[in-house]
């Protein structure tokens, strides 16, 4: 899939998660990190961006699912501070968060067996990952429009920083994936434009 049909949010989210994972990989050298069900024996050979692009291409879920998945990841890491996103767990966390977001957001979505094939894991494993993720979130799946706008605005700011001459980094991987809340809700539309024109139409109305 070419860059012209790939939403900006995919590259933004992958870039953000890449920085967080690399930072925590470095920390793990001096400070051992707790292993969870999401950890693999070794880091996958596929990059985070290619993995996200693969999920977007084959899962055919609405673009808003990726923003909601990002919200879920942040909630999960805040409630589990011992579980740091790194190269060993980021892929499984991604496929699971998108799966849960698609089920909550979209009228139509693929089953767990199909997501397992997309993610390169077994159906049994993704079933366990989904249950663990849901309990980890405390089944707190609702995302208000205001929260949705906040995370989109943050991703938009990340894009501006990535293209700035100084290439500044404002996210703090020590705490959570998002470090500050933005009041500029209008930026949320830029996260969803450039959607794949071949994907089926699905609702993007968030539950209040």
N, C-alpha and C positions, 0 to 999 in steps of 0.2 A: 504494500500500500504506500502510495507516494506521500510526500510531505504535504501536498495540496489538499489531501482528503483526511489527514490525521489531525485531530483537534490539538490546539496549542497546549491544552491542559495535560495531555499525555507526556509531552516532553518536559513540561514544567514540573509535574508530579514526579517523574522519574529522576529529574535532576535534583530535586529536593531530597528524595529518598536515598539517592546515591551519596549525597554529601553526609546525610545522617548515618548511613551504614558504614561509610569509610571512616568517619569520626569514631564510631563505636568499635570498629575493628581495631583501630589504633589503641583505644583504651583497654581492650581485652588483653593486650600484650602484658600490661602491668597489673591489671585488675580483672581476674576471672569473672565471667558473667554467667548467670544462671541459665541452664539449658531448659528449654520447654519443648512441648510437642511440635512446635513450629520449626524447630531446628533440624537441619539436615546434617549428615555426617561430614559433608564438604559443601562449599559454596557452588551453586549451579554455574555451568559454563556460560549460560545465556545472560546477557546484561539485563539490568532492570528495565531500561528503555525498550529493548527488544521484547522482553517479557510482557510489558504493559501493552505494547503495540499488538502483540499476539492475542492478548486477552480482548483488546478492543476489536480486532478484526474478526475473531471467531465467536465471541460471546454475543455480539450484536445487541448489547444492552444500551440504554440511552446514555448520552454523555454525562448527564447529571449523576448517574450511578458512580462515576469515578470520583466526583466531588464528595458524595455521601460516603463512599468507601474511605476516602481521606479523613473525613470526620470520624468515622468508626476507628480507624487506625490511631488517631490522636486520643480518642477516649480510652481505647484499650491500653495504650502506653501510659496514660496518666493514672489509670487504676492499677497498673502493674509496673511500677517504676523499676522493679528488678529486671524486667524483660526489656532489654534494649534492642532496637532494630539494628541488625547487622547483616553481613553478607550471607550468614547461615540461615536466617529466618525470614528475610524480607520478601522472598518470592512466595512462600507459603502464606504469609500474612496478606499479601496482595491478592492472590487468587481467592482466598477465603473472604476477605473484606468485600471484594467485588461481587462474589456470589451472594453474600448476605444482602448487600445493597440492591442488587438486581431483584431479589425476591421481595424486598420491602418496597421498592420504587416502581417496578415495571409491571404492566398487565401481563406481558408475555416474557418468559425467561426459560432457559434450558435447565435440565435437571442436573443433579450432582455428578452423575456419571459423565455427562458431556463436559462439565467444568473440570473434572479430573483429567480428561484427555487433553484439554487445553493447557492445564497446568503441569502436565507431565507426571502426575501422581496417580495412585490407585483410588478407586471409588471409596473403598473402606477408609483410606487415610483422610480424604476430604470430608467424609462424614464425621470423623472424629474431630477434625480441625474446626468444622462448622459449629459443632456442639460446644467445644472448648471456647471458641471465639464468642459465641452468644452468651455463655455463662460469664465470660470475662467482661463483657459489656453490661452484665446485669440485665440483659434483654432491653437495654435502653437504646432503641433503634430510631425513635422519632427524631427528625431533624427539622427544626422550624425554619421558615424562610429567612429569618434574620441570621441564624447560624449559617445557613447555606451561603448567604451573601458574604458573610464574614470570611469564610474559607476561600471563596472565589476571589475576593479582594486581596487576600493574602497571596494567593497564587499569582495574581496579576502583578502585585508588587515584586514578587520573586522574579517574574519575567523582566520587569523594568531594571531590576538590579543586575540580572544576568547579562543584559545588553548595555549596561552602563560602562563607561571607560574604566571605572575603578573596580567593577565586578565585586561589589560589596556583598557580604553575607550577613543577614540579620537573624536567621533562624538559630535557635539554641537547641542543639540535640540533647543537651543534658536534661532539659525539662520535658518538653513535648514537641510535637511537630510544628505547632504554631505558637509563636511567642507573644503576639500582640493582636488585638482586635481592631479592625478598621471600620470606620463609619461610612465609608463610601460604598454603598450597596449597589450603585449603578454599574460598577465594574463587573458585576456577576455575569452580565450578558456576554462579555468578551471571552469568558471561559467556555461558553457553549457554542460560539459561532464556529464556522468551518467544520461542521459535523460531516460525517461521511454521507453523501447524498444517496448512497445505495442502501442505507440501513432503513429498517421499517420504522414507521412512525409510532412513537410511544408517548404516553403522557409524561410530563415533567413537573406535574403539580406536587409540591411537597405537602405532607400532612402537617397540619398546625397542632 
